[in-house]
Amino acid sequence: MGLPPPDFRLLITHYPLPIAHYPLPIFVSLSIIIPCLDEVRGITGTLEALQPLRRRGVEVIVVDGGSQDETLAKAQPLVDAAFAAPRGRAAQMNAGAARARGEILLFLHADCLLPEAADGLIIDGLNRSRKSWGRFDVRIDGRHPLLRVVEALMNLRSRATGIATGDQGLFVTRSLFEAVGSFPEIALMEDIALSGRLKRFGTPLNLRHRITASGRRWEQHGVLRTVFLMWGLRLAYWLGADPDKLALRYAATKH
């Protein structure tokens, strides 16, 4: 069943901005694209948190990479479109972007939660800054005290380098996304590769509002071990290592 027409007054009430200065989404549309694979335990919570945005006219698309569980079935009642695509985060996100109707595309990991009223933050932020892409600061969900250090360093590094990672909710105008050729369909580091392409057209909008990323991998595999692993993988990528081989190395740490 389709959703009722969005009530844009709901969006305006979230912000202390004069209506004359707020870019209503009747002129700018946003699509959220979520690649997933075997995320049945968490996908419902992620999508339920997006329902207020859907009521304001935001499109939500889930692209499944061949889950062996009930991920797709759980997602379908809570999204505007849910379909399967060839496995691979980059390929799935590109498939979702091709199906999306929005003028702004937001790529969201299945285990991440957006800050409240993220749609208005993105639309207003891009409008005010005259930028064409950006990301949120990140908060890692978890109790380990080192996670606060890790997230702070992630946010500082992103500001210093102009590189956004998938956990930070990268968003970009459709026109710029298409101009740079979309995500390179590589097995790992597709977010870093896309950021490098986007930087040629301008620096990102760094929103200080925080997206909440799952701390699952950090706590399961150890915070310091995960930090050193990711640093090593990124360094190897910058030095020209094959992303397919890096992906195999990353996958081996999950078992």
Long-range contacts (C-beta under 8 A, 24 or more apart in sequence): 3-54, 3-55, 3-80, 4-55, 5-57, 6-55, 6-56, 6-57, 7-55, 7-56, 8-56, 8-57, 10-52, 10-55, 10-56, 11-56, 11-117, 11-119, 11-120, 14-116, 14-117, 14-120, 15-117, 15-120, 15-124, 17-124, 22-120, 22-124, 23-123, 23-124, 23-127, 25-56, 25-57, 25-58, 25-119, 25-123, 28-103, 28-104, 28-123, 28-127, 29-57, 29-58, 29-59, 29-101, 29-102, 29-103, 29-104, 30-58, 30-59, 30-102, 30-103, 30-104, 30-105, 30-106, 30-119, 30-122, 30-123, 31-58, 31-59, 31-60, 31-61, 31-96, 31-97, 31-100, 31-101, 31-102, 31-104, 31-105, 31-106, 32-58, 32-59, 32-60, 32-61, 32-106, 32-108, 33-61, 33-63, 33-93, 33-96, 33-97, 33-100, 33-105, 33-106, 33-107, 33-108, 34-60, 34-61, 34-62, 34-63, 34-96, 34-107, 34-108, 34-109, 34-110, 35-63, 35-65, 35-89, 35-92, 35-93, 35-96, 35-107, 35-109, 35-110, 36-62, 36-63, 36-64, 36-65, 36-67, 36-71, 36-75, 36-92, 36-110, 37-64, 37-65, 37-66, 37-67, 37-71, 37-87, 38-67, 38-68, 38-69, 38-71, 39-67, 39-69, 39-71, 39-110, 39-111, 40-67, 40-69, 40-70, 40-71, 40-74, 42-110, 42-111, 42-214, 43-71, 43-74, 43-75, 43-110, 44-74, 44-75, 44-78, 45-113, 46-108, 46-110, 46-111, 46-112, 46-113, 47-75, 47-78, 47-79, 48-78, 49-113, 49-114, 50-78, 50-114, 51-78, 53-114, 53-118, 53-119, 54-80, 56-119, 58-102, 58-119, 59-100, 59-101, 59-102, 61-96, 61-99, 61-100, 62-96, 62-110, 63-92, 63-93, 63-95, 63-96, 64-92, 65-89, 65-91, 65-92, 88-185, 88-187, 89-166, 89-190, 90-183, 90-184, 90-185, 90-186, 90-190, 91-183, 91-185, 93-183, 93-190, 94-182, 94-183, 94-185, 97-174, 97-177, 97-182, 100-174, 102-174, 103-173, 103-174, 103-175, 104-171, 104-172, 104-173, 104-174, 105-171, 105-172, 105-173, 105-174, 105-177, 106-169, 106-170, 106-171, 107-166, 107-169, 107-170, 107-171, 107-191, 108-169, 109-166, 109-167, 109-169, 109-213, 111-213, 111-214, 111-216, 112-167, 112-169, 112-211, 112-212, 112-213, 112-214, 113-211, 113-212, 114-169, 114-211, 115-209, 115-210, 115-211, 115-212, 118-169, 118-209, 118-211, 121-207, 121-209, 122-171, 122-207, 125-205, 125-207, 126-171, 126-173, 126-205, 129-205, 131-202, 131-203, 131-204, 131-205, 132-172, 132-173, 132-175, 132-176, 132-198, 132-201, 132-202, 133-170, 133-171, 133-172, 133-173, 133-176, 133-198, 133-201, 133-202, 133-204, 133-205, 134-164, 134-170, 134-171, 134-172, 134-204, 134-205, 134-206, 134-207, 135-164, 135-165, 135-168, 135-169, 135-170, 135-171, 135-204, 135-205, 135-206, 135-207, 136-168, 136-169, 136-207, 136-209, 136-210, 136-211, 137-168, 137-206, 137-207, 137-208, 137-209, 137-210, 137-211, 138-167, 138-168, 138-210, 138-211, 138-212, 138-213, 139-210, 139-211, 139-212, 139-213, 140-212, 140-213, 140-214, 140-215, 140-218, 141-212, 141-213, 141-214, 141-215, 142-215, 142-218, 142-219, 144-215, 144-218, 144-219, 144-223, 146-223, 146-224, 147-215, 147-218, 147-223, 150-218, 150-223, 150-227, 158-206, 159-206, 162-195, 162-199, 162-203, 162-204, 163-192, 163-195, 163-196, 163-199, 164-191, 164-195, 164-204, 165-191, 165-192, 166-191, 167-211, 167-213, 168-211, 169-211, 170-194, 170-195, 172-198, 176-201, 186-243, 186-244, 187-243, 187-244, 187-246, 187-247, 188-233, 188-237, 188-243, 188-244, 188-246, 188-247, 188-250, 189-233, 189-234, 189-237, 189-243, 189-246, 192-234, 192-237, 217-254, 221-253, 221-254, 229-253
